Amino acid sequence: MKMTKLVSYLLFSAANVATPSLVQAGTGGPVAVAEGLALDPIFDARLAYEHVDQPVTSADSLTMRARAGIELASDMGLSFLIESEATLGVINDYNDTNIGNGVEPFSIVADPENIELNRIQLRFAKKDKGSLTVGRQRINIDDQRFVGSVGWRQNEQTFDAVSGFVTALKPLTLEATYAISQRTIFGADAGTREAFDGDFIFLGAGAKLGPLNLKGFAYLLDFDAGQPVSLSSSATYGFRSTAKLPVAEGLTLDLAGSYAVQKDHKANPADYSVDYIAGSVGTSFSGFGLKLGYESLGSDGAGNRFQTPLATLHKFNGWADVFLSTPPAGLEDKYVSISKKVNLLGGITASAAYHDFRSDVGSMKYGTEFDAALNFKIDVVSVGLKYANYNAESFAVDTEKFWLRLGYSF
């Protein structure tokens, strides 16, 4: 057993012994252990059922994921956090993508059984000044289109990194991250896919000007040689803008737009330059929301296409996860979504979306997809139901998915 796996197991066991006493004591928040020093227990659990229906194969998975840890924080702004993560398969009729484990003739559900050290970090932060974090950490940048923690899956994606934020230069905000490892969702038994190492640089500079938020960014990915992703190093440069505009009492207009260019970087043998374009307009009134959107991940026609390998990909291009990797001819996604919030059971949110997919080069039909979701809370338990139905139109295979998730955290 690897040392990090052993540490994770011991930490997880110890935290589960300590956590109930803290909850019974009526805490669930920081507990003072000395003058200017507080101990904050970390615990969250999620029971997830997923069904996948495809023409030849199908899958059913029921997994239980729990995270447990502690954060020791001083009132001077210095804190230390350590957290383990464990995923257990209850119903294992699915392909978890790991070789020799779940390779039965089932569809893919990327939630392998796993015990790992999820986060261990040292952080210094000052309100309205900035922060510096060193260690294995969760990184979610903006809407997670380029860098995210993939929180949808049971095993979280984290990074071994140094990250810093400067907020003292208002209205300017600066951020910079240097990471040496992408700790993937595939878990400790994934072999070479457990982590992808390299030199990863994330840079951003933004400003808030009234209702308008502007940001420029750069993501430089240099994967080490000998890995499954070693030839996909890339450099991405772009900008993003968002705005929330009041139109009338209770009525707002939400605007978002992004543009980026991606090029080959370092050891990548290709020679290419492709574009990314995204835009959306939405409105909300009395709990109702409506959004129209467009996203294009470009291709140069020679198989080189815009990719975002560090993103929380499930959030984009349909929940059926057909387009986790951009097709060689690129991808265009035109979509419309509606939502409604109701003040019942602690707040119920219902939503639905429709996507029309085509290639960036040649405008070939890639199919359509309908998605729907219902989320609410019962006391301290969150409940989520989700459905996706992808109609391939000969591009891939028809895919239908359903999820039921119960979560608890404090």
Phi, psi and omega in degrees: 000131179297151183299317180297326179290321178294316178300318180299315181297314180295319178296315181298317180295315181295320181293324180289333175286319185282326188300313182303321181295325178291320179293317180295332179283000176081027182264262187080356178231191181299142178242124180293128179245345176193172180296121180076012183225131182228147178248125183243113178288146178240126176205130168212147182225148178215125174262123187232125172252134178223131176241132178238130180237116178229163188305321184255324183236162173214174181205150171224127178228141171228113183235150176242123179242136176225141173239137180218140180186190179218153172231124178255118187231141176254157179285001175273354177103358180265135180217153176233131183231137173222136187212132175257165181217134179223136178235129180243133176271122178264311170247120190246033179274062182202159176266113183274005176082351179272133183298131178079004181218100181084032180264013176301166184286063178242161173290165185278132164229110190277058177232070181291153172297144191193144166228125182206164171277107187281312180220142168209113190212153173244130186226141172235127183219142175232129182302132179065011178243308181151190182206159176221127182235132180235130176127193178282120192216160174274132180231117175236113182254123180053235182271010178071020179290333181246325179219126180203173184265359179053047183297346178295321180280163183291317178270122185281149172271127177231176184225140169274109194203168166241123182229142181223147178228136176241118181242005184281348186260042184307139008274009183274139174234131181243143177217144180209138179223137170237119182240148178246354181204135172259107181274106194280176179281355189278349170088178188288345180257018185269007179063232183291347180266001178299320180208142174250121185260160179163202176241112184240126181238125177242121181235143178208145175220121184227166178211142175255118181239092185064232180278357186259132174247125180241143180207136170252148184214161175214133178233112184249113185246114179239094182282142178295151179293154176086002179258162179302337182251015190297336182261013183247024177299143184209159174236124183238129179232136180190189177217159183219142176221142176223154178206142175239110188247124174286130180257316178206177181300119180081000182240125179233156177242124181252124182239142177212142178207143180218148172218139177209156174237137181239135182229163174297152186216141176052241188279001178298120185283348182284164176228100187209165174210120182228157187251156172234131179226132176215143177203147178210152174227129182223162178218151178222141181202125177052041178088349178269143176228143178222133181221139171244134184215162179215138176218136180229122172253107193285164176224152177267005180084353180250017179097350176274125184220163183289125181233151176229076188289349180256007187277166165274084193291334182299336181289346190233148173062039173091141184282349178288350175063034178285331187247042176295333172243132182294130178300156182305328180270012180081182184213134169242132182234112173255129186216159174224140179223151177229153179210159178214132176251133181233136182276066176228149178052040180079007179112112177254132175239122176246140181213158177210151181213152176231132181240142170240118185253136175217166178281152176288321177259120176089351179051042176288144180285126178253002178106182181228164180212141174244130180234149177210150181210152176221124182229138178200175180234143171239103185059243183262005182256126175267142183235131179226130174240138186214146183218140177222136180225106181258125177256111192288328185053043175079357180286309181230232175233145176302138183221129177235133182225148176221140179229145169226126185227136175239127184231151176217138178204158171209000000 
